[in-house]
Amino acid sequence: MTIRLTIRLFASLSLRVSDYDHEKGILVDAPYGVTPEDLLKDMKIPLSHIGFISDGNKAIAQDTLLADKMTVSFFSLVSGG
């Protein structure tokens, strides 16, 4: 069973994914039981570069089980100011 997710990358994280679309993010099909940490591993983004993960307007943990049609946003640990 697979689920469809939208992944949003903010600040310098978007530079790690070629052809990243800042308006749409990335649509991915992932296996049931996937976590934000799993997504980061697939994108080769170290967890140590992440300061905040959210689903919509709420923070989620790196080990949260993701559900179909979620929008998972990753924010870098440090962004410009």
Secondary structure, DSSP 8 states (H G I E B T S, - for coil): -EEEEEEEE-GGGGGGSTT--TTT-EEEEEETT--HHHHHHHHT--GGGEEEEEETTEE--TT----TT-EEEEEESS---
